Amino acid sequence: MAIDLTGGLAEEREFVYAKQPDNPEARESVNAWIWDDSGTFGIPRIGVEAVADQWDTHDIQVNIAFADGRVYSMFGPWPVHDPVAADGRARILGAGPLSFELVEPYRHLRLKLDGTALATTSQAQAEGWTPRDGGEQVSVRAEIDIYPAAPPWENGSTSEEARRILATQEEGDLMGYPWRFEQLCRASGTLTIGDDVHRLDGGADRIRRQGIRRLAKFWGHVWQAALFPSGRGFGFTIYPPRTDGKATYNEGYVVDGGELVPARVVRAPWLRAIEPKGEDVSVVLETARGTFEIGGETLVSTFMVMPPEVGGGMQLHQGLARYTWDGESAVGMVERSSTPEQMA
């Protein structure tokens, strides 16, 4: 059975802004978590973030990580690329060394990277290293093709409760609701670190967001996704309980028979300690078709351990994990954050 890779979303959702938006709060981004199926290396977040009130530059973030603990990091604002491709349509979101090009809506995205990153380790990041601390400059290059392989998940689309929370509470502002979706993909290409060329054959979770996003105070989250060789998959985002007693955001899905089945998180692996590798990130998801326990263990990790004056000391983990589900295994993404008082 053919999979509807658009999920009913309009083709126009894939194209980027052709010029600076009139609304200074307008934003857009293209992001991806990318992994090799070996679990030995990947890119636990690479993306371009554009904000209308500073349109001459866009921010980029590049995290490249290896199972042996090596991390290569690139952050900051860079001059923008021309968004208009050869066919006259706005297909490219890029800045400095990084670009994403929309080759075919909901079917093919191409990433190119050619620049210099700071070399560090996941252990150093866990101990508080940031790009401001510097390090060895290493050339990094990549050309990776990303091919959607499941329907896109549009946040707020699976339940009335999720939609209500995103439309009326801070969670929606933080996520960029309603113009955000993500999509499980296959990925292939090359990643070059210095003179070492790594052939990548694996998967990705790619994110497309466009519209207004207001960054309110954040109190943590868990976000995970993976696509298995059989075509089965899952994804979700959940926030911790709110201090005001209101219901918080808890939404996800499983991929079953090529369609997205709505899911809620019963048990999530909250970030309670900074562990570079081997942490249990298993999850339990509840759907109308049953309750599913998906085992997980981190393979590679990157961290931001922020000082109290930055984001209240928020601790951020972006990594890749090995997931197991009914005997089947796959690599996928994991992102988690917690405030200092939530840490063990």
N, C-alpha and C positions, 0 to 999 in steps of 0.2 A: 504494500500500500504506500502510495506517495505521501510524503510529509509536506504539509503546508508550511513552508519556512517563513512565510510572512505573518502567520498567525492572525490574518485579517487586518494588519496594520498597513497604512498607506505607504506607498513607495517614497513619497516626499519626506517621510520621517527620517530617511537615511541620508539625505543631502544636508550639507552644512550651510551656514550663513554665507552668502556671496559677498556681503559687505558688512560693515559695522552696524549692529542693530541700533535703532533709535533709543530704546530703553536702556539706560546705563546699567541696570541690574541684570540684563539678559546675559545668559551664560550658555556655553555648550561644551561638551567634552566627548572624546572617544577614548575609551580605556579598554585594556584587556589583561587578563591573567592567562599566561601561556605556559605550557609544560611539555616536557618530553615524556613519553610513556615509560621510559626506563626509571623515572623518578630520581635521576641523578642531577638534573639541572632544570632550570626554567626561569620564567620572568614573572615573579609574583607582584605584579602591577607595572604596567607601562601605559602612559597616557598623556594626552594633551588637554589642557583646561584653558578655555578662552572666556574672558570677561569683557563686556562691552565697554566699560569705562577705562580700560587700558588695552585698547585694540592693537596697538603697534607691537605688542609682545603677547605671547601666550606662555603659560607655565607648563613645564614638562616634569614628569616623574618617571624615572627608570630604575627598577630594582631587578638585578640579575643575581641569581643565587645558585649555589652548588651544594650538593649533599655533604661535601667535605668541609663546609662552613664558609667558603669564600663568598663574598658579596661585592658587587660592583654597583655603585650608586651615582645617579645623575639627577639633579634637581635645579629648578630655577626658571626665570623668564628668559625667553629668546625671541629674536625677530620672527615675525610670522611668515608663513609661506603663502603664495597666491593660492586661494582655494579653488580657482577655476581650472578645470582640466581641459584637455585638447578638444573635447566635444562641446565646450562652452558651458558645462554644468558645474556647480560647486560641489566637488567630490573630495577635496583634500583638506584635511585639518592637520596643520603642521607648524612647527616652530624649531628653528635652529637645526639640531641634528636628527630630529624625529618627525616622521610624517605617517599618517594613515590615509590611504586612498580607497575610496569606494569604487571597486571594479564593477560589481553588479549588486543592486540592492537585495539584502537578505540572503545573498549567495556567495559573495566573495569580497574580502577586504584584504588590502596589502599593506604591510607595515615595513617601513624602512628606517634604519638607525645607522648613523655614522658619526661618531664623536669620541669624546674622552670622558671616562668615568673615574670616580674615586674608588680605590680598592680598600676594602675593609673586611670584617668578618661578622657573622651573626652574633658571636659571643661578644665582640666589641660593642656592637649595637645594643645588645642586651644590657651592657654595663654603662650605656649612656652616650656612646659615640654618635655624633651628628656630622653632616657634611662640613659644618664650620670647623670641625677638628682637623680637616684635611687628610691627606694620605697620598699614596702613590697614584699618579695619573696613568691610566691604562686605556689604550684605544679599544673601542668596542664597536662592532658592526653587526647588523642583522638585516636580513630580508626574509620575511615570514608571510606566507599566505594563510589566511584564516577563512574557513569554509563553514558557515552555519550548518548544523546537523540536527537541530530540534527547533520547534516553534519558539519564538521570542516570548519572554515573560515580561509583561508590562505591569509594573508595580501598582497594586490596588485593583487588579483585574479579577482576582480569584474569589473575592467575597465582599459582601456589603460592609462587614466590619472593617476589613482592611481599607476599603475605599473611604469609609467615614473617617477613620483615624488619620489617614494621610491628607484628607481634604480639610480637616478642622483642627489638627494639632501640630505641634512642632515637628513631629516625625516627617510630615510631608515637605516642609521647608528644607529639612536636612537632606532629603533624598532628591529634591528637584521634581517632586510630583507636580503635574501629571505627565510630564514629557520625558519619562525615563523607562528604558527597557534593557534587558540583558538577554543573552542567547548563548547556549552551549554550542561549541564548534569543534571541528577538527582543525589541526594546524600542522604546517610543514614548512621547512626552510633551513636556513643556516644562521648560526650565531658564532661570531668570531671574537675571541678575547685575546688581545695581543696578536700572536701568530697562531694561536690554537683555534682550529675550526671545528665546531660541533654541529653535527647534522641533527636537526630537530624533527621528530615525527611523533606527534601527540595530539594535544587538544588545547582548548581555550574556552574561557568565558568572556565574552565581549560585551561592553556596556556602551549604550548610546544615550546621551542626555542633552536636551535642548530646552531653553526657557528660563524661567526665574528660579533661582535657588538661593535661599537665604540661610546663612550658616548661623543658626542659633546655638546655644549651649548644648553640648553633647554629653550624654551620660553612659555611652557604651553600646556595643552591639556584637552580634555574631552573624557572619555571612559565609555560606559554604555552597559549593556546587561541583558537580562532576557528571561526566557522561561515560557510560560503560561501553565496552565493545559490542554488546548485544543491541545497543540503542537505548537501553534503559538509562535513566538519569534522575537527578534531583537538584534542587536549589532552594534556598530560603534566606530570609533575613529576619532577625528577631532583635528587639531592644529589651534591656532589662526593665523590671517593673518601675513604674513612675512613683515618685514620692507623694504625688497628690491623689493617688488612689484610682486614677483613670486607667482604662485599659490601654495597653501599649501595643506597638506594631509587632505583629507575628504573622508572617505570610510566607508561603512557599508552594512548591509543586513537586510532583514526580512525573517523569516522562514514562508513559506506558502506552505501547502500541502507536507511537508517533504523536501522541497528544499529551497536553499538559493537564494533569489531574490536580486540583487544588489540595493543598496540604497545610497543616499547622504543626508547629514544633511542640513536642511534648517534653523533650529533654535536649538541651543545648550545651556545648562545651564552653562555658564562659571562661574568659581569660582571667586566671587567678595566679599565674606564675609565668615568668619569662623563661622559657625553655627552648633552646635553639633547635632541638630535634627529638623525635621519639615521644611526643606528648599525645595522649589519648584525646582525639577530637571526634569521638563517636556521637551520633545524633539519633533521635527517635522522632519520626514524622507520622502524623495521623491523617488519614484520608478516608473518603467514603468507601474505598476499596480495601481498607485494612490499615493496620499500624505496622510501620516498617522500621527496623533497627538497622542502621548503616554504620559499620565500624569504620574508624578513621585513626590514622597515626601520622603526625607531621614528618615530612621528609626534608624540606628546606624551609628556612624562615628568614625574614627580615623584620627589624624592629625600629620603632621610634619611641624612645623613653623620654618624654618631654619634661622639662623643669617646671616647677609649680607656676611660674609666671607665664607659661605658654600652655594655653588650653587647660589650665588647672592641673597640669601634670599628667594629662592623659597618656596612657600606654597603648601603643598600637602594634599589632602583629599582622603581617601580611606574608603568607606562605603558601606552600603546596603540601598536600597530604595524600597518602595512599588510603583509598576507601575500599571496603569489602561489603558486598551485599549478596546474600544467598549464594556464597561461593564464588562470585564474580569479583574481579579486582579492577580498579582504575585509579589513575592519578587525577586530582582535582584541586580546586582552590580553597583557601580559607583566609578570612580576614576577621580579626576580633579586636575589640578595644575595651578598656576599663579605666575608671578613675582610680587614683591611688587608694582610696578607702575601700574599693571593691577587691583589691588584690589580697591574696592570702598572706 
